[in-house]
Amino acid sequence: MLRKTCLTLALLMLCGCATITSHTLGKNPKNSFYAGTQLDYNMLHDCFWCWLDLPVSIVGDTLMLPYDTWHYYHTPAETTKSPKPSPPVK
């Protein structure tokens, strides 16, 4: 029983949590509710690990919902536009 539990926990820790990935890539879109779940859902046909990560991402996105709601109401609409390119270095 302990061996199965350890193996399950190891597999869950090896799969990259899409919730964390979607919140740490830098610029989140203003309406990024359940972004990790959406990322996993869109990748299901390409990646086996996404099937394991999907339930974890649903729980993680639910826990991040208060932050995502705050981010939605406190982010100006101008930040959702693409950034201006930086000037070339001379």
N, C-alpha and C positions, 0 to 999 in steps of 0.2 A: 504494500500500500504506500509506504514511504517513497519507494523507488518511482512509482507512477506519479506521485505528487511532485517529486523533484523534477522528473522529466517534463511534466506539464508546465511547471513554473519556468524551467529553462527554455522551453519552446516559446512561451509567451514573452520572455525577456529577450530572446533572439530576434523576434519579429519587430521591425521598426514601427513603433506606434505612430500611426498617421495623424493622430490628434496633436502630438508633440511636434511632429514635422510641419504640420500646417500652421502652427502658431509660432514657430521659430525660424521660418524662412525669411523673415524680414518684414515685408509690407503685406499685411493681411488686408484683403478687400473689406470694405465696410460691412457687407452683409455675409460674413463668413460663419453663419450658424451651421453647426455640424459639418465643418469643413473636413475633418478627419474621416468621418463616415462617408462623405461624398468621395473623397480621394480613394478610400478602399473600394467603394462600390464601382468606381470607374476603372479600377485596376484588377477586378476580380478575374477577368478572362486572361490576364497576362501573368498573374502571380499566385502561386499556391498559398504563400504566407499571408496574403490578404484575407483569406478565409479564416485564418486563426486570429488575425488582428481586428477583424470587423467587430466582434462583440466587445473587445477591449476599447476600441475607438468609440463605440456607442456610449459606453459608460464614461469614458474620458470626456467626450463632447458634452454629455449631460452635466458633468461636473463643471465644465468650462462655460456653461450657458450663462451664468450671471456675468462673467467677464465679457463674453461676446456681446451680451445685451448692452453693457456699459460702453463697450467699444463702439457699438453701432450708434448709440445716441450722443457720444462725445467726440466722434471723429468728423471733422468737416468734410464736406463733399469734395473739396479740392484735392484732398490727399489720395483720392481713388484714381486720379488721372495718372498717366505714366509720367515719370520724372523727366526733367529736361536733361539732355546729355551733358556731361561735364566737358569743359573746354579742353582742347588737346594740350598735352604737356610739352613745353618747349625745351 
